[in-house]
Amino acid sequence: MSSFETVEPTLADEQQAIAGHRSVRALRTVLARLELSLVIAWATIAIAVAFALVPFAFTRYSAVDGLAAERRMAPGIVHWLGTDELGRDLYARIVYGSVQTLSGALIAVGVGLVVGTFLGVVAGSSRRRLDDAIMRLVDVLLALPPLLLSLSIIILLGFGTVHAAIAVGVTSIARFARLSRAEVVRVRRSDYVEAAFGSGGTFFAVLWRHVLPNSLTSVVGLAALQFGSAILLISTLGFLGFGAPPPTPEWGLLISEGRKYISTAWWMTTFPGIAVVMVVLAANRISRALHGRTS
């Protein structure tokens, strides 16, 4: 008898090997479809949302209290991103400031999405006179610069994050209205909508069952894009002093407070600015991905 024995593979071993190869192939396919930039974008948004939901889980420092002896400390082991002019931890201020900035952007997108989509659907599904009247109003909103329109609305409503968010939301109504109207007009001319009307469907039933579900998919991509634009505009309003009042942390306000010490404490403006840029770019990247799937 030979000292080496050959072992015949069993049927179970062969099936297990085939299943393993299929799992590896499926994993490779998923990884090939996932783009690194899109993964980073989703991770950035997830971290920012986690900061806004549970900020106390990411830092042990207060966002409003500081030590006079630790004023304008450079980034280090104790304070990762340094401190501000009052000795407050800058990382904690950025974490807690995400609540104001992201909630404001969410309110702004909600206002633009609800009001703008409603106007667009009404204009796209109504008679010519009402359509023309709504779209002329939309043209007026588009003709005004967003920052100027936001400042005008804030002067009427007053300062604060919520008022700034509403003002930013009003500036995005026209974009949602034009896109939703164009999609409603396109879907209304399709064959299955004509067939639904021919089979006895009422106007509102066809609008609810066929037109709206097939015309609002592109609005989702626009909402993601407007989320990034809203963060940028809200931060701009906070930088100008029209957002959250001190000492409430808000990303635009942090940049405004740090500009006085930019030559001696560069981190006070650099790190809040990086936070704004990263979240805005991440939202724009997700918006492009959603637009590519819906187009």
Secondary structure, DSSP 8 states (H G I E B T S, - for coil): --SS------HHHHHHHHHHHHHHHHHHHHHHHS-HHHHHHHHHHHHHHHHHH-GGGT-SS-SS---GGGTT--S-SSSTT-B-TTS-BHHHHHHHHHHHHHHHHHHHHHHHHHHHHHHHHHHHHS-HHHHHHHHHHHHHHHHS-HHHHHHHHHHHH-SSHHHHHHHHHHHTHHHHHHHHHHHHHHHHTSHHHHHHHHTT--HHHHIIIIIHHHHSHHHHHHHHHHHHHHHHHHHHHHHTT-SS-TTS--HHHHHHHHGGGTTT-THHHHHHHHHHHHHHHHHHHHHHHHHHHH-
